[in-house]
Amino acid sequence: MSCASLFGSCFGWPVDEIAPQYRYVSERNTIDYAPICQSANGTATAGLRLERFVEAFGANGSFASICHDDFRPALQRIGQRLGGMVGP
């Protein structure tokens, strides 16, 4: 019997592929990690470590940007993958 892992997450990530993955701002002699996306859910900085963690799961890893207004497509992808793993 084999056991497969599935991981799905929503975190800060650019909604469009053109946007940078991360950026910094300098204010009052400090450098800070700046938000990379904004939506009705608020603003978010890039989840670079989370993205790497999800990538480690290969085809069984799935993530979406928290800056999407609608999470239904992301949850549907996760549900389809989970359904494929457990069967009918």
C-alpha positions, 0 to 999 in steps of 0.5 A, a space after each residue: 500500500 502506498 501513501 501519497 501526499 497532497 498539499 494545497 494553500 492560498 498565500 500572497 502571490 502575484 495574480 498576474 504573471 507579469 508582476 514581480 514575485 517580491 519587492 522591497 520598500 525603503 522607509 525611514 532608514 529601514 528596508 521592508 518586505 512590501 505587498 505584491 498584491 491587493 484585493 477585497 481580501 486585503 494586501 499580501 506579501 509574497 509567500 516565497 517559502 510557502 511556494 517552495 514548500 508547495 513545489 516540493 509536492 510536485 504534481 500533488 502541490 497546488 496553490 493560489 494567490 490570496 489576492 483572488 477575490 474568488 477561491 472557488 477555482 482553487 478549491 475545485 482544483 484541490 478537490 479534483 486532485 483529492 478525488 483522483 487520489 481516493 477514488 470513487 
